[in-house]
Amino acid sequence: MKPVPNTENPLVLRVDFTDQSAWEEICRMIQAPVGGFYAYVEFLDDPAYEGVTKEDLQAIIPRNYNHNFIILVDHIAISEPGHPLLVVDLSEGSYESFRAVPSTVQSIENNLSLANMDFEEFAGSVDENGVFRGFSEG
């Protein structure tokens, strides 16, 4: 498998190529500001990664990879309502994960990239369906 490149910003990696319009919608939602915040991510749309799973990441993440998480746009993200993306922790090789709607990527990326919050804080705040939809008020 082809290693993922080191990038300036964390990656949103497309691994399902069944619906171009869903991919474009996900990209638009991630790029839209939320509460004045932007997601500083890069989109990798390369069919060489088709079918990559969380379990495959260990083989394609370079040893010197410069980000502590990656977001996969897999079949569930493409096909399910709300497009729940798979966010995978790369720190210390844990490969823990949770799902998140695209409109929360701004918060996830900003806080994880700056180490303001830990991966576990987001993973521990998923709803009954295992999807992070933001932090509840109060």
C-alpha positions in Angstrom: 0.0 0.0 0.0 1.0 3.6 -0.7 2.2 5.5 2.4 0.3 8.7 3.2 2.3 11.8 2.6 3.4 14.2 5.4 1.4 17.3 5.0 1.3 20.7 6.5 -2.2 20.1 8.0 -3.9 16.9 9.2 -5.4 14.7 6.5 -9.0 13.9 5.5 -8.4 10.7 3.6 -11.0 9.5 1.1 -11.1 5.7 1.2 -14.6 5.2 -0.4 -15.1 6.3 -4.0 -18.8 5.2 -4.5 -20.4 8.7 -4.4 -18.6 11.8 -5.7 -21.4 14.2 -4.7 -21.3 12.9 -1.1 -17.5 13.4 -1.0 -17.9 17.0 -2.3 -20.6 17.7 0.3 -18.4 16.4 3.1 -15.5 18.6 1.9 -17.8 21.7 1.8 -19.1 21.0 5.3 -15.6 20.6 6.7 -14.4 23.8 4.9 -17.2 25.9 6.1 -16.4 28.0 9.2 -18.2 27.1 12.4 -18.5 29.8 15.1 -15.7 31.6 13.3 -13.3 28.6 13.4 -11.9 26.8 10.3 -10.6 23.3 10.0 -7.0 23.4 8.9 -7.0 20.1 7.1 -5.9 18.8 3.7 -8.1 16.6 1.6 -6.5 13.5 -0.1 -8.6 12.2 -2.9 -6.5 9.4 -4.4 -8.0 6.1 -5.6 -4.8 4.4 -4.4 -6.3 4.5 -0.9 -9.6 2.9 -1.8 -10.7 0.5 0.8 -8.2 1.5 3.4 -9.4 0.7 6.9 -8.4 1.8 10.4 -6.5 -1.5 10.7 -4.5 -0.7 7.5 -3.2 2.6 8.9 -0.3 1.1 10.7 1.1 0.0 7.3 0.7 3.3 5.5 1.4 6.0 8.2 5.1 6.9 8.0 7.1 6.5 11.1 7.9 10.3 11.1 4.2 11.3 10.4 3.7 14.8 11.7 0.1 14.7 12.9 -1.6 12.9 15.8 -4.8 12.0 14.0 -6.3 11.3 10.6 -9.9 11.4 9.4 -11.1 8.7 7.1 -14.0 9.2 4.7 -15.1 5.6 4.5 -18.3 3.8 3.3 -20.2 4.7 6.4 -19.2 8.4 6.1 -20.2 8.4 2.4 -23.5 6.5 2.7 -25.1 7.3 6.1 -27.1 10.4 6.9 -25.0 13.1 8.5 -21.8 11.7 7.0 -20.2 10.4 10.3 -16.4 10.5 9.6 -14.0 8.1 11.2 -11.4 10.1 13.3 -8.4 7.9 14.2 -5.9 8.6 17.0 -2.3 8.2 15.7 -0.5 9.2 18.9 1.5 6.4 20.4 0.1 4.0 17.8 -3.2 3.5 19.6 -5.4 3.7 16.5 -8.4 4.4 18.8 -11.3 6.0 16.9 -14.7 7.6 17.1 -17.1 9.0 14.5 -17.8 12.7 14.1 -20.1 14.7 11.9 -18.3 17.0 9.4 -19.4 20.2 11.2 -17.3 19.2 14.2 -14.0 18.8 12.4 -13.2 22.5 13.0 -13.3 21.9 16.8 -11.5 18.6 16.6 -8.7 19.8 14.4 -8.2 23.0 16.2 -8.0 21.4 19.7 -6.1 18.3 18.8 -3.5 20.1 16.6 -2.8 22.6 19.4 -3.1 20.0 22.2 -5.8 22.0 23.9 -7.8 18.8 24.4 -7.0 15.1 24.3 -8.4 12.6 21.8 -10.2 10.9 24.7 -12.2 14.1 25.5 -13.8 13.9 22.0 -14.1 10.1 22.0 -15.8 10.2 25.4 -18.4 12.7 24.2 -20.0 10.6 21.5 -23.8 10.1 21.5 -25.6 6.8 21.9 -24.8 6.0 18.2 -21.1 6.5 18.8 -21.0 9.8 16.9 -19.5 13.1 18.1 -21.9 15.9 17.3 -20.3 18.6 19.5 -20.2 19.2 23.2 -23.5 19.6 24.9 -24.3 22.9 26.6 -24.6 22.8 30.4 
